[in-house]
Amino acid sequence: MEHTTSPPDLMQLQAEWHRTYEALAAPDRARTMLRRRLQWLSVRLWWHPYWSGPGRMPAARAELRHQVRTWQERR
């Protein structure tokens, strides 16, 4: 099993953020609902407790996005 530095709930939030962002780009979607969901997810990501602990380095946010992308590609 691969060791990840980001907590699973944070990775799940980031994955949901990506899915919502992609859905927002698709034509004929409920844009208002998707924009609100994207804002809600962004706030949850920004204020996640991980960022005040081991993830306080700026590179941790980029690493999270990288981990989620590779995790989604494997699925």
N, C-alpha and C positions, 0 to 999 in steps of 0.2 A: 504494500500500500504506500502511495506517495505521501510524503509529509508536506502539508501546506502551512504557511505561516498565518494565513487569514482564517478567522473563525468561520465555520460553515454557515452560520446565519448571515454573516456579512457577505459571503460569496453568493448566497441565495438572493439577497437584496440586490446585489450588483447584476446578477443574471436577470432578475425581473425587470430592472431598469433597462437593460439592453433589449429585452423582448418588447417592452412598452415603447421604447424609442423607435424600434423597427416597425412596430405596428402603426405608429404615428406617421411614418413616412409612406405607408400604403394608401392608395386612393380609396375614397368612399368609406371612411371609417368615422367613428364617433370621436372627432378630434377634441372636443371640449373635455370629455371624460378621460381621454388618454393624456391630455396635457395636465389635468389635475392629478392623475395617477403618477405621472412623471415627476411633478413637483413634490408630491407626498413621498415618493421613493427617494428623491434627491435629499429631502430634509432628513429622512431616516438614515440615509447613508452618511450624510455630513455629521450628524450628531451621534453616531454609533460610539459606544464606550471604547471600542478598540483603538480609536484615534487618540484618545488621551493616555493610553498605555503604551504597549509595544509598537503600535502603528503610528507613532507621532512623527516619524520622519517623512518628508514629502515623497520620497520614492515609494513608500508603502502603498499609496493610492494607485500609482502606476502599476505596481506589482500586483495589486488586487485585480485590476482590469486585465492584466496579462494572464493571471491564474484562471480567471473566469472564462476568458476566451479559449484557453487550451482545454479547460474542463468541459465547455460546451461542444467543442469540436470532437471530443471523444465520445460524446453521448449519441 
